Amino acid sequence: MTGSILRGGAVALVLIGSAAFAADKSAPVRDVPIDGMISATIDGTPVTLRVDPGAPGLVLMTTAAAERLGLKGGMMELGYSVGGHGAMQATTVRPMTFGSAPVKRRIGFPSRRKASADGRWIGRAYATVGDGSIGPGSLPEPVVRIALRTPRPGERTIALPMVDGGGLFGRLSGEFAQIVIGGQPVRVRFDPYHPRTTVTANAAALIAEAQRGTLTGVAEPVEIAFGITRPVRTMTLATPLAVGPLLLSTLGVRTSDVGSAASIPEADAAPPDPDEIVVTAKGKRDPKRDRLTIGADLLDRCSTIVFDKPAKQVRLTCG
C-alpha cells in the first residue's frame, strides 16, 4: 500500500534493556488495549476508533460514521494504491479530542466522486470496525504502546528505526519500521488485523536474493488493505529473515505489485546449467514503495508494539 495525492540480509537491531525505556516514563504514553478500541470526539461528537499500527497517517472513518457526522470533503483528496487499485479518500481537517486537549487532525472517508474510467479508483473504506481507524502517528501522545496479547515468559524487546512513507506526503502513508536487506532499506508495516505476512514484488526479489528464497504453489487472492485483494504466492527462505525479534521462514509474495517477482526461482525448478548464461534485467527500484507487511501469523507471537516518536523507534516485544 502506498499513498499519493490525486486530483486537486543484514538487519540493524538493538536489544533493549530496562534502562532504555526512559522515553516511555518521561513522555506521555497512550496505552492501547488488546482489541485496539479507544474513545475520541470529532467536533464534540463521541466516536469509537480502532488503533491500527498499519493504518495510514490520517483518521479513516467508515462511510456510515462520516454520514452521521456530516463530514464534507475539502479541496484535498487522497488516493491510496494497492497493486494498481485505488482507495479514494475525501479529506477534511476537524477538531478532535482523545481524552486530552483538543487537537486538529486530517480525517479521511470514502470519496463520493465518480470512479475512474477503468473502475479501479473508487471510494473505499479502510475498515468497517467501530467508527473508523487511526494509526499511531495521528494520536497526540509521543509514545503509543499497543497491546496485542498477554505477555509470556521469555519475550525479547528489540528496537527498529521508525520512518514514514517518504516524500512530500510521507507522513500520510503511516508509520513504519525500517530494516536493511542486502544493503537496501525496506519499510516494514505491522498489520495485526490481516492474517498473512506479505511483501511487494521488488522487495520480495531482494529478500529472495539475500535469504535464498524460492516460490511454491499457485497464486491465491489475499486481502491487503481497503478490502482490496491481490494475487499472492508463498516464498520459503533457506535463511530466515530477522525483523526485530521475529524470524521469517515463509511469507506471501505479491508477485505483480510494485515491480516483478519474475527473478525469484521456483522451488521445483531444475538446477541451472553451469554453461548457460542468464541475464536478468533490473529496473529502477524506489525503496520508498517497497512494503513488507507483518500480519497476524507472526504478530501472534508478540505482546506489544511501541511507537516512540521522539526516539524514532518501533519496539517489538515478542516470544
Residue pairs with C-beta under 8 A, 6 or more apart in sequence:
1 56
1 80
1 81
1 82
1 173
1 189
1 224
1 225
1 226
1 291
1 293
2 80
2 81
2 165
2 173
2 258
2 289
2 291
3 56
3 57
3 78
3 79
3 80
3 81
3 165
3 169
3 172
3 173
3 174
4 78
4 79
4 80
4 81
4 169
5 76
5 78
5 79
5 168
5 169
6 77
6 78
6 79
6 86
6 88
6 121
7 77
7 79
7 113
8 75
8 76
8 77
9 180
9 181
9 182
9 207
9 210
9 211
9 239
9 241
9 242
10 180
10 181
10 182
10 183
11 179
11 180
11 181
11 241
11 242
11 243
12 160
12 161
12 179
12 180
13 158
13 159
13 160
13 242
13 244
14 20
14 158
14 159
14 160
14 313
15 156
15 157
15 158
16 157
16 158
16 159
16 315
20 159
23 142
23 143
23 308
23 310
23 311
24 143
24 145
24 306
24 308
27 141
27 142
27 143
27 308
27 310
28 141
28 142
28 143
29 141
29 143
29 144
29 145
30 38
30 98
30 139
30 140
30 141
30 143
30 144
30 145
31 145
31 147
32 38
32 51
32 144
32 145
32 146
32 147
33 147
34 147
34 148
34 149
34 150
35 50
36 50
36 51
36 52
36 146
36 192
36 193
37 48
37 49
37 50
37 51
37 130
38 48
38 49
38 50
38 51
38 98
38 134
39 46
39 47
39 48
39 49
39 98
39 99
40 46
40 47
40 48
40 49
40 96
40 97
40 98
40 99
40 134
41 47
41 96
41 97
42 59
42 69
42 71
42 94
42 95
42 96
42 107
43 69
43 94
43 95
44 95
45 69
47 61
47 65
47 69
47 130
47 131
47 132
48 130
48 131
49 59
49 130
49 131
49 132
49 133
49 134
50 127
50 129
50 130
50 132
50 133
50 134
50 193
51 133
51 134
51 135
51 136
51 139
51 144
51 146
52 126
52 127
52 133
52 134
52 135
52 191
52 192
52 193
53 135
53 136
53 146
53 175
53 189
53 190
53 191
53 192
53 305
53 307
54 135
54 174
54 189
54 190
54 191
54 192
54 193
54 194
54 225
54 293
55 126
55 133
55 134
55 135
55 174
56 80
56 108
56 126
56 135
56 172
56 173
56 174
57 135
57 137
57 138
57 164
57 165
57 171
57 172
57 173
57 174
57 175
58 78
58 89
58 91
58 105
58 106
58 107
58 108
58 135
58 138
58 172
59 96
59 105
59 106
59 107
59 108
59 132
59 133
59 134
59 138
60 89
60 107
60 108
60 109
60 125
60 126
60 127
60 132
60 133
60 134
61 69
61 71
61 107
61 108
61 109
61 131
61 132
62 109
62 125
62 127
62 128
62 130
62 131
62 132
63 109
63 110
63 123
63 125
64 131
65 109
65 131
65 132
66 109
66 110
71 90
71 92
71 94
71 107
71 109
72 90
72 92
73 90
73 91
73 92
73 109
73 111
73 112
74 90
74 91
74 92
74 93
76 91
77 88
77 89
77 90
77 91
77 111
77 113
78 88
78 89
78 91
78 108
78 172
79 86
79 87
79 88
79 89
79 121
80 86
80 87
80 89
80 225
80 226
82 224
82 225
82 226
82 228
82 230
82 257
83 224
83 228
83 230
83 254
83 256
83 257
83 258
84 120
84 257
85 120
85 121
85 228
86 116
86 120
86 121
86 122
87 110
87 122
87 123
87 124
87 126
87 225
87 226
87 228
88 110
88 111
88 113
88 121
88 122
88 123
88 124
89 108
89 109
89 110
89 111
89 123
90 108
90 109
90 110
90 111
90 112
90 113
90 123
91 106
91 107
91 108
91 109
92 106
92 107
93 104
93 105
93 106
93 107
94 104
94 105
94 107
95 102
95 103
95 104
96 102
96 103
96 104
96 105
96 107
97 103
98 139
98 140
98 141
100 140
101 140
103 140
105 138
106 172
108 126
109 125
109 132
110 123
110 124
110 125
111 122
111 123
112 123
113 123
115 121
115 122
116 122
124 226
124 227
124 228
125 226
125 227
126 132
126 133
126 225
126 226
127 133
127 193
129 193
135 174
135 175
136 144
136 146
136 175
136 307
137 164
137 171
137 174
137 175
137 307
137 309
142 308
142 309
142 310
143 306
143 307
143 308
143 309
143 310
144 306
144 307
144 309
145 304
145 305
145 306
146 304
146 305
146 306
146 307
147 303
147 304
148 192
148 299
148 300
148 302
148 303
148 304
148 305
149 300
149 302
149 303
150 303
151 303
151 304
151 317
152 303
152 319
153 319
154 319
155 245
155 303
155 317
155 318
155 319
156 245
156 317
156 318
156 319
157 245
157 315
157 316
157 317
158 244
158 245
158 315
158 316
159 244
159 311
159 313
159 314
159 315
160 177
160 178
160 179
160 188
160 243
160 244
160 313
160 314
160 315
160 316
161 177
161 178
161 312
161 313
161 314
162 175
162 176
162 177
162 178
162 307
162 308
162 309
162 311
162 312
162 313
162 314
163 170
163 175
163 176
163 177
163 178
163 187
163 312
164 170
164 171
164 173
164 174
164 175
164 176
165 171
165 172
165 173
165 174
165 176
165 187
165 288
166 173
166 288
167 288
170 288
174 189
175 307
175 314
176 187
176 188
176 189
176 314
177 187
177 188
177 190
177 243
177 244
177 314
177 316
178 185
178 186
178 187
178 188
179 185
179 186
179 188
179 242
179 243
179 292
180 186
181 203
181 206
181 207
181 210
181 211
181 241
182 206
182 209
182 210
184 206
184 285
184 287
185 287
186 203
186 206
186 207
186 287
186 290
186 291
186 292
187 287
187 288
187 290
187 291
187 292
188 243
188 291
188 292
188 293
188 294
189 291
189 292
189 293
189 294
190 293
190 294
190 299
190 305
190 314
191 225
191 293
191 294
191 295
191 296
191 299
192 295
192 296
192 299
193 296
194 223
194 224
194 225
194 293
194 295
194 296
195 295
195 296
195 297
196 222
196 232
196 252
196 295
196 296
196 297
197 248
197 251
197 252
197 292
197 293
197 294
197 295
197 297
197 298
198 222
198 224
198 232
198 251
198 252
198 253
198 254
198 292
198 293
198 295
199 207
199 235
199 251
199 252
199 253
199 254
199 290
199 291
199 292
199 293
200 254
200 257
200 258
200 259
200 289
200 290
200 291
200 292
201 253
201 254
201 255
201 256
201 257
201 258
201 259
201 260
201 261
202 258
202 259
202 260
202 285
202 289
202 290
203 258
203 259
203 290
203 291
203 292
204 213
204 235
204 251
204 253
204 254
204 255
204 261
204 264
205 259
205 260
205 261
205 263
205 264
206 285
206 290
207 213
207 235
207 237
207 241
207 251
207 292
208 214
208 235
208 237
208 261
208 263
208 264
208 265
209 263
210 239
210 241
211 237
211 238
211 239
211 240
211 241
212 237
212 238
212 239
213 235
213 236
213 237
213 238
213 264
214 235
214 236
214 238
214 264
214 265
214 266
214 267
214 269
215 233
215 234
215 235
215 253
215 261
215 264
215 265
215 266
215 267
216 233
216 234
216 235
216 236
216 266
216 267
216 268
217 233
217 234
218 233
219 231
219 232
219 233
219 255
220 231
220 232
220 233
221 229
221 230
221 231
221 232
222 229
222 230
222 231
222 232
222 252
222 254
223 229
224 230
224 254
224 293
230 254
230 256
230 257
231 254
231 255
231 256
232 252
232 253
232 254
232 255
233 252
233 253
233 255
233 261
234 250
234 251
234 252
234 253
235 250
235 251
235 252
235 253
235 264
236 249
236 250
236 267
237 248
237 249
237 250
237 251
240 247
240 248
240 249
241 247
241 248
241 251
242 248
243 292
243 294
243 298
243 316
244 314
244 316
244 318
245 302
245 316
245 317
245 318
245 319
246 294
246 298
246 301
246 302
246 316
246 318
248 298
251 292
253 261
253 264
254 261
255 261
258 289
258 290
258 291
259 283
259 285
260 283
263 280
272 278
299 305
301 318
301 319
302 316
302 317
302 318
302 319
303 317
303 318
303 319
304 315
304 316
304 317
305 314
305 315
305 316
305 317
306 313
306 314
306 315
306 317
307 314
308 314
308 315
